[in-house]
Amino acid sequence: MSTVSELVALHERALRLTTDLVAGIAADQLDNETPCAKWDLRALLTHMTIQNHGFAEAALGRGNDLALWETRELADPVAEYLTASAELSAAFAAPDLAERELVLLEMRTDGGFPPELAVRFQIVDCVVHAWDVARAIGASVSLDDDPELAAESRRIAEFVPGGEIRLTENAPFGPMLEVPEGAGTLDRILLLLGRDPQWAHA
């Protein structure tokens, strides 16, 4: 069982996957399609920014505000995502995080989440969205150099509920796809969370 501090260290590495990719996005790529069918790259960055800001506020004990999760237009999606990522990194580094329940009203309104679970939400989100961004801009992402992050992300993906909840309008992930025998770890994570590893930007 990983401790909160161990999970935060893994999250920092997962977050770096996304920030390294996002930092290289050019303005003329923001309209590119992404593996998220409803979102172009600009919309995906908006979602990622709102998520990071919302989790950061929750980690600091300020999550009891639905307005944190409202979609809004970003003047500079790349810069604002990177700023929100830095905020999240700092918030997760707070020394009292392990004692704090995180209120994430976008997910539930009748209580909070243990910090271990909230950080795990973010780890798998970072990994999957890093792949989304990479595919949208014609780049690549790999977990081969970080087997610890790969293993934890796989465990989280296997834990995410399937079934009808994946068909709801605001489901965080699409219906899981068949995982072929011998699939690599990243491909397995993507398939479990409804992504087609063969998706490519047109």
C-alpha positions as CSV (number, residue, x, y, z in Angstrom):
1,M,0.0,0.0,0.0
2,S,1.5,3.3,-1.1
3,T,1.6,6.2,1.3
4,V,0.3,9.7,0.4
5,S,3.8,11.0,0.0
6,E,4.8,8.1,-2.3
7,L,1.7,8.7,-4.4
8,V,2.4,12.5,-4.6
9,A,5.9,11.7,-5.9
10,L,4.4,9.5,-8.6
11,H,1.9,12.2,-9.4
12,E,4.7,14.7,-9.8
13,R,6.3,12.4,-12.5
14,A,2.9,11.9,-14.2
15,L,2.2,15.6,-14.2
16,R,5.6,16.2,-15.8
17,L,4.6,14.0,-18.7
18,T,1.8,16.4,-19.5
19,T,3.6,19.7,-18.7
20,D,6.5,18.8,-21.0
21,L,4.1,18.1,-23.8
22,V,1.9,21.1,-23.3
23,A,4.8,23.4,-23.1
24,G,5.6,22.5,-26.7
25,I,2.2,23.2,-28.1
26,A,2.1,25.9,-30.8
27,A,-0.8,28.3,-31.2
28,D,-1.8,26.8,-34.5
29,Q,-2.2,23.4,-32.9
30,L,-5.0,24.4,-30.5
31,D,-7.7,23.6,-33.0
32,N,-6.3,20.0,-33.5
33,E,-8.7,17.2,-32.8
34,T,-7.9,14.9,-29.9
35,P,-8.8,11.3,-28.9
36,C,-11.5,12.9,-26.7
37,A,-14.2,13.0,-29.3
38,K,-16.0,16.1,-28.0
39,W,-12.9,18.2,-27.5
40,D,-10.3,19.9,-29.7
41,L,-6.9,20.5,-28.1
42,R,-8.0,23.9,-26.7
43,A,-11.0,22.4,-25.0
44,L,-8.9,19.5,-23.6
45,L,-6.5,22.0,-22.1
46,T,-9.4,23.9,-20.6
47,H,-10.6,20.7,-19.0
48,M,-7.2,19.8,-17.7
49,T,-6.7,23.3,-16.3
50,I,-10.0,23.3,-14.5
51,Q,-9.2,19.9,-13.1
52,N,-5.8,20.9,-11.8
53,H,-7.1,24.1,-10.2
54,G,-10.1,22.3,-8.6
55,F,-7.9,19.6,-7.1
56,A,-5.4,22.2,-5.9
57,E,-8.1,24.1,-4.1
58,A,-9.5,20.8,-2.6
59,A,-6.0,19.9,-1.4
60,L,-5.8,23.2,0.4
61,G,-9.2,22.7,2.0
62,R,-11.0,25.1,-0.3
63,G,-12.9,22.6,-2.4
64,N,-16.4,23.3,-1.3
65,D,-17.3,25.5,-4.3
66,L,-19.0,24.2,-7.4
67,A,-17.8,27.3,-9.3
68,L,-14.3,25.7,-9.3
69,W,-15.5,23.2,-11.9
70,E,-17.3,25.5,-14.3
71,T,-16.0,25.6,-17.9
72,R,-14.6,29.0,-18.8
73,E,-12.7,30.4,-21.8
74,L,-9.0,30.6,-21.3
75,A,-7.1,33.5,-22.9
76,D,-3.9,31.4,-23.1
77,P,-4.6,27.7,-22.6
78,V,-1.0,26.6,-22.6
79,A,0.2,29.2,-20.0
80,E,-2.9,28.8,-17.9
81,Y,-2.5,25.0,-17.9
82,L,1.1,25.3,-16.8
83,T,0.2,27.7,-14.0
84,A,-2.6,25.4,-12.8
85,S,-0.2,22.5,-12.8
86,A,2.3,24.4,-10.7
87,E,-0.5,25.2,-8.3
88,L,-1.5,21.6,-8.0
89,S,2.1,20.4,-7.5
90,A,2.5,22.9,-4.6
91,A,-0.9,22.0,-3.1
92,F,-0.1,18.3,-3.1
93,A,3.2,19.0,-1.4
94,A,1.4,20.5,1.6
95,P,2.6,18.8,4.7
96,D,-0.9,18.2,6.0
97,L,-2.3,16.6,2.9
98,A,-2.3,13.1,4.4
99,E,-4.7,14.3,7.1
100,R,-7.0,16.2,4.8
101,E,-10.2,14.9,3.1
102,L,-10.5,16.4,-0.4
103,V,-13.9,17.8,-1.3
104,L,-14.4,17.4,-5.1
105,L,-17.9,18.6,-5.8
106,E,-17.7,17.7,-9.5
107,M,-17.5,14.0,-8.4
108,R,-19.7,13.9,-5.3
109,T,-21.5,16.4,-3.1
110,D,-22.1,14.2,0.0
111,G,-18.5,14.1,1.3
112,G,-14.9,14.1,0.4
113,F,-12.3,11.6,-0.7
114,P,-9.3,10.3,1.1
115,P,-6.1,11.9,-0.1
116,E,-4.7,8.6,-1.4
117,L,-7.7,8.2,-3.7
118,A,-7.7,11.8,-4.9
119,V,-4.1,11.7,-5.8
120,R,-4.6,8.4,-7.7
121,F,-7.4,10.1,-9.6
122,Q,-4.9,12.7,-10.8
123,I,-2.2,10.2,-11.6
124,V,-4.2,8.3,-14.1
125,D,-5.7,11.5,-15.5
126,C,-2.2,12.9,-16.1
127,V,-1.1,9.7,-17.8
128,V,-4.1,9.4,-20.1
129,H,-4.2,13.1,-21.0
130,A,-0.5,13.1,-21.7
131,W,-1.2,10.5,-24.3
132,D,-4.2,12.6,-25.6
133,V,-2.0,15.7,-26.0
134,A,0.8,13.7,-27.6
135,R,-1.5,12.2,-30.2
136,A,-3.1,15.5,-30.9
137,I,0.3,17.2,-31.8
138,G,1.9,14.2,-33.4
139,A,4.3,13.5,-30.5
140,S,4.8,10.4,-28.4
141,V,4.7,9.5,-24.8
142,S,6.0,6.4,-23.0
143,L,6.0,4.9,-19.5
144,D,8.9,2.5,-20.4
145,D,11.4,4.6,-18.4
146,D,9.2,4.7,-15.3
147,P,8.0,1.2,-14.4
148,E,6.8,2.3,-11.0
149,L,4.5,4.9,-12.5
150,A,3.4,2.5,-15.2
151,A,2.5,-0.2,-12.6
152,E,0.5,2.2,-10.4
153,S,-1.3,3.7,-13.3
154,R,-2.3,0.2,-14.5
155,R,-3.6,-0.6,-11.0
156,I,-5.7,2.5,-11.0
157,A,-7.1,1.9,-14.4
158,E,-8.1,-1.6,-13.4
159,F,-9.9,-0.2,-10.4
160,V,-12.0,2.4,-12.3
161,P,-15.6,1.2,-12.5
162,G,-16.9,0.0,-15.9
163,G,-20.5,-0.6,-17.0
164,E,-23.3,1.9,-17.6
165,I,-21.6,4.7,-15.7
166,R,-19.2,5.0,-18.6
167,L,-22.1,5.8,-20.9
168,T,-23.3,8.9,-18.9
169,E,-22.8,12.3,-20.5
170,N,-20.1,13.5,-18.0
171,A,-18.3,10.1,-17.6
172,P,-14.6,10.8,-17.2
173,F,-13.8,7.8,-19.4
174,G,-15.5,5.9,-22.2
175,P,-16.5,2.3,-22.2
176,M,-13.5,0.0,-21.8
177,L,-12.2,-1.7,-24.9
178,E,-11.0,-5.2,-25.3
179,V,-7.4,-5.7,-24.2
180,P,-5.6,-8.1,-26.4
181,E,-3.2,-10.7,-25.0
182,G,0.3,-9.3,-24.8
183,A,-0.8,-5.6,-24.8
184,G,1.8,-3.3,-23.3
185,T,1.2,-1.4,-20.1
186,L,0.3,1.9,-21.6
187,D,-1.9,0.3,-24.2
188,R,-3.7,-1.7,-21.5
189,I,-4.3,1.5,-19.5
190,L,-5.7,3.3,-22.5
191,L,-8.0,0.4,-23.5
192,L,-9.3,0.0,-20.0
193,L,-10.2,3.6,-20.0
194,G,-11.9,3.6,-23.4
195,R,-9.0,4.9,-25.6
196,D,-7.9,3.4,-28.8
197,P,-4.1,3.2,-28.8
198,Q,-4.1,3.3,-32.6
199,W,-5.9,6.7,-32.7
200,A,-3.9,9.2,-34.8
201,H,-4.5,12.9,-35.6
202,A,-5.7,13.2,-39.2
